[in-house]
Amino acid sequence: MNRSVVVGIDQGGTKTIVSVCDLEGRILSLVSYSGVDYAILPNKNGGHLLGQACAKALHEAQATVSDVSIAVAGLNSADWDYEYPLRQAELEAATGFQSACITNDSAIAFRGGTDCAYGICINMGTGVNILVKNPQGEAYTLGYFIPDEYQGGLALGRVAVTAVCDAYMGVAPATTLTEALLNFFSLADVPSLLLHQTGGTLQPRLQYCAPQVLRCAAEGDAVALMLIHTLADSLSAYVAAGARKLGVEATALQVVLAGSMWKSGAEQLVSRFRDGVLQRLPCAETVRALREPIAGALLLGLDAVHGHFNDEMGIFAQSCAQFGLYDGK
């Protein structure tokens, strides 16, 4: 059979999404699977989960491995140069794909989030990454230069637990985060929260409590609002630093917000971040992503097949609407 489909992969710490489309951009399947946190999960298990997700997506698309023209994977574990061949070998071994392209998760977020050829994308879910592209086609990814304390929903969960413990000890103001986090984790008191935190049992769920912090901030809790502002201010500073690396600090461009942390309930986070970007990059416009990152993985695959994919017939756009891949929908 002639190879006739593209596979897109968006692997994050919370979930992995795999989609299959034909060469006209018609999406044939979309599946969601467990995420992979390479800080706590052995790489071989990560590859196994990817293989399962890809097999399910191909099955639902009524396609086989031999039908795959190219697979493009945006991985949360592809930041350093040495990691790309490791992840590629892992993906090919787990799936049997003959042509796989490994890229950073911020790269697929950029391609899906905007139709502009250059700009900045900040992709924030469980963690965060920032990709900068200049008009000359050069790209720069910040990766691990963004410290752990600003790494997305997981970082926000960690500092929220610290704020609750500090309030309990009387070294910081009281906060409604105390009740919110105890209820969220189904714990009786703050010592129990600290016990679970130090024992590591909170780790798998910390990122999921980020919406609690956003909600408390929206309801006027000063401590939660301070945590939101600290995160937003720090990330806008790193966006500006990335822009200076490629000499686009005075260029009119978009700063694209991709990932779950920017969605519903994050209005204060978005507003503070937008103000920080405008202060540091006066020519930049902060916008929400046009499409979900998984759409960007498919588009990069279609670009590889066609040179540059032009959705003249609107087939890809229609499929994105059908599968809910316009960001925020």
C-alpha positions in Angstrom: 0.0 0.0 0.0 1.2 3.5 -0.7 2.2 5.5 2.3 -0.7 8.0 2.7 -0.9 9.4 6.3 0.9 11.7 8.6 1.1 11.0 12.4 1.3 13.9 14.8 2.4 13.4 18.5 2.1 15.9 21.3 3.7 14.4 24.4 3.4 16.3 27.7 3.8 15.5 31.3 0.1 15.1 31.9 -1.1 13.6 28.7 0.0 12.4 25.3 -2.1 13.2 22.2 -1.7 11.3 18.9 -3.5 12.2 15.7 -3.5 10.8 12.2 -4.4 12.7 9.0 -4.3 12.0 5.3 -2.1 14.0 2.9 -4.9 16.5 2.2 -5.0 17.4 5.9 -8.2 15.4 6.7 -7.9 14.3 10.3 -8.8 10.6 10.7 -8.3 10.0 14.4 -7.3 11.7 17.6 -6.5 9.9 20.8 -5.4 10.9 24.3 -3.2 8.8 26.4 -1.1 9.0 29.6 1.6 11.7 29.7 5.2 11.1 30.4 7.3 12.9 33.0 10.8 11.8 32.1 12.0 13.2 35.5 10.3 10.3 37.3 9.6 7.7 34.6 12.2 5.5 32.9 12.6 6.3 29.2 11.8 2.8 28.1 8.4 3.1 29.8 7.9 6.4 28.0 8.5 4.7 24.7 6.1 1.9 25.5 3.3 4.4 26.2 4.0 6.3 23.0 3.8 3.0 21.1 0.5 2.2 22.6 -0.9 5.6 21.8 0.3 5.5 18.2 -1.1 2.0 17.6 -4.5 3.1 18.9 -4.5 6.2 16.7 -3.6 4.2 13.6 -6.2 1.6 14.4 -8.9 4.3 14.7 -7.7 5.9 11.4 -7.9 2.4 9.7 -4.3 2.8 8.8 -1.1 0.7 9.4 2.5 1.5 10.1 3.3 1.0 6.4 0.9 3.8 5.5 2.8 6.4 7.5 4.7 8.9 5.3 6.1 10.7 8.4 5.5 11.0 12.1 6.3 14.3 13.8 6.6 14.2 17.6 6.8 17.2 19.8 8.2 15.9 23.0 8.6 17.4 26.5 11.8 15.4 26.7 13.6 16.9 23.7 15.5 20.0 24.9 19.2 19.2 24.6 20.8 18.2 21.3 21.8 14.7 22.6 18.2 13.9 23.5 16.8 14.1 19.9 18.5 10.9 18.5 17.7 9.1 21.8 14.0 10.0 21.5 13.9 9.2 17.8 15.4 5.7 18.3 13.0 5.2 21.1 9.9 6.2 19.1 11.0 4.2 16.0 11.6 1.1 18.2 8.2 1.5 19.9 6.2 2.1 16.8 8.0 0.7 13.8 7.8 4.1 12.0 10.5 4.3 9.2 10.4 8.1 9.1 10.1 10.0 12.4 11.0 13.6 13.1 11.6 14.6 16.8 11.2 18.2 17.8 10.5 20.1 21.0 6.9 20.5 22.2 7.2 24.3 21.8 7.9 23.8 18.1 4.6 22.1 17.4 2.9 24.6 19.6 4.4 27.4 17.5 3.3 25.8 14.2 -0.2 25.2 15.4 -0.5 28.4 17.3 0.1 30.9 14.5 0.3 31.1 10.7 3.2 33.6 11.1 6.7 32.5 10.0 8.4 34.1 13.0 7.5 35.2 16.5 7.6 33.7 20.0 5.6 30.9 21.5 5.3 30.1 25.2 3.9 26.7 25.7 2.8 26.1 29.3 1.0 23.1 30.8 2.6 20.9 33.4 5.9 22.6 32.5 6.8 25.5 30.3 9.0 26.2 27.3 9.6 29.2 25.1 10.5 29.1 21.4 11.7 32.2 19.5 11.9 32.4 15.7 13.4 35.4 13.8 12.6 36.5 10.2 15.8 34.9 9.0 14.5 31.5 10.1 16.7 31.0 13.1 15.2 29.4 16.2 16.1 29.5 19.8 14.5 27.3 22.6 15.0 28.3 26.2 14.4 24.9 27.7 16.1 24.3 31.0 17.2 27.9 31.2 13.8 28.5 32.7 14.2 27.4 36.3 12.1 24.8 38.1 10.3 27.4 40.1 8.7 28.8 37.0 8.0 25.5 35.2 4.2 25.8 34.6 1.4 24.1 36.5 3.8 21.8 38.4 5.8 24.8 39.7 2.6 26.7 40.7 1.4 23.7 42.6 4.7 23.4 44.5 4.8 27.1 45.5 1.1 26.9 46.6 1.9 24.1 49.0 4.8 26.1 50.4 2.5 29.2 50.8 0.0 27.1 52.7 2.7 25.7 55.0 4.2 29.1 55.6 0.7 30.5 56.5 0.3 27.6 59.0 3.6 28.4 60.6 2.6 32.1 60.9 5.6 33.3 58.8 3.3 34.4 55.9 -0.2 35.7 55.6 -3.3 33.5 55.9 -4.6 32.3 52.6 -7.7 30.6 51.2 -5.3 28.3 49.4 -5.2 26.3 52.6 -8.8 25.2 52.4 -8.6 24.8 48.6 -5.6 22.5 48.7 -6.7 20.5 51.6 -10.0 19.8 49.9 -8.3 19.1 46.6 -6.0 16.5 48.1 -8.6 15.2 50.5 -6.4 15.9 53.5 -7.4 16.8 57.1 -4.8 19.4 58.0 -1.6 21.2 56.9 0.8 18.8 58.6 -0.7 16.0 56.6 -0.2 18.1 53.4 3.5 18.6 54.3 3.9 14.9 55.1 2.6 13.9 51.7 4.7 16.6 50.0 8.0 15.6 51.6 7.1 11.9 51.0 6.6 12.5 47.3 3.0 11.3 47.1 1.7 14.7 46.0 4.1 14.8 43.0 1.8 13.1 40.5 -1.1 15.5 41.2 0.7 18.8 42.0 0.1 20.2 38.5 -3.6 19.5 38.8 -4.0 21.9 41.7 -2.9 24.9 39.6 -6.6 25.8 38.8 -7.1 26.1 42.5 -4.5 28.8 42.7 -6.0 30.6 39.7 -9.5 30.4 41.3 -8.3 31.7 44.6 -6.5 34.6 42.9 -9.7 35.4 40.9 -11.6 35.5 44.2 -9.2 38.0 45.6 -6.8 36.0 47.7 -3.7 38.1 48.0 -1.3 35.2 48.4 -2.6 33.4 45.4 -2.5 36.6 43.4 1.1 37.1 44.4 2.0 33.6 43.2 0.3 34.3 39.8 2.1 37.6 39.4 5.5 36.2 40.3 5.0 33.5 37.7 3.8 35.9 35.0 6.5 38.5 35.6 9.3 35.9 35.5 8.0 34.3 32.3 7.7 37.6 30.6 11.3 38.4 31.5 12.4 35.0 30.0 10.4 35.8 26.8 12.3 39.1 26.5 15.6 37.3 27.1 14.8 34.9 24.3 13.9 37.8 22.0 17.3 39.4 22.7 19.1 36.2 21.9 17.8 36.4 18.3 17.8 40.1 18.0 14.0 40.5 17.7 13.4 42.6 20.8 12.4 45.6 18.6 10.6 43.6 16.0 6.8 43.6 15.5 5.8 40.0 16.3 3.3 37.8 18.1 3.9 36.2 21.4 1.6 33.1 21.2 0.1 31.6 24.4 -0.2 27.8 24.0 -1.0 25.1 26.5 -3.6 24.4 29.2 -2.3 27.0 31.7 -3.4 29.9 29.6 -7.0 28.7 29.2 -10.2 29.2 31.2 -9.8 30.7 34.6 -6.3 32.2 33.7 -7.4 35.7 32.9 -5.3 37.3 35.7 -2.3 35.3 34.7 -2.7 36.2 31.0 -3.3 39.9 31.8 -0.2 40.2 34.0 1.9 38.3 31.5 0.7 40.5 28.6 1.6 43.7 30.6 5.0 42.3 31.4 5.7 41.5 27.7 4.5 44.9 26.6 6.8 46.6 29.1 9.8 44.6 27.9 8.9 44.2 24.2 6.9 47.2 23.1 6.5 46.0 19.5 5.1 42.6 20.5 1.5 41.5 20.6 0.4 38.8 23.0 -2.2 36.5 21.4 -3.8 33.2 22.3 -2.8 30.2 20.1 -4.9 29.7 17.0 -4.9 25.9 17.2 -3.8 23.2 19.7 -0.2 22.0 19.6 -1.2 18.6 18.1 -2.5 20.5 15.1 1.0 21.9 14.7 2.5 18.4 14.8 0.3 17.4 11.9 1.1 20.6 10.0 4.8 20.1 10.3 4.3 16.6 8.9 2.3 17.9 6.0 5.0 20.6 5.5 7.6 17.8 5.2 5.5 16.0 2.6 4.4 19.0 0.5 7.3 21.4 1.0 4.9 23.8 2.7 1.3 22.7 3.3 -1.3 25.1 1.9 -4.8 24.3 3.1 -6.3 25.8 -0.1 -9.5 23.6 0.1 -9.9 24.3 3.9 -9.9 20.5 4.6 -7.5 20.8 7.5 -9.4 23.8 9.0 -12.6 22.0 8.8 -11.1 18.9 10.5 -9.6 21.0 13.2 -13.1 22.4 13.9 -14.6 19.0 13.9 -12.0 17.6 16.4 -12.0 20.7 18.6 -8.4 21.7 17.8 -9.0 25.4 17.7 -7.4 26.5 21.0 -9.8 27.0 23.8 -12.5 24.9 22.3 
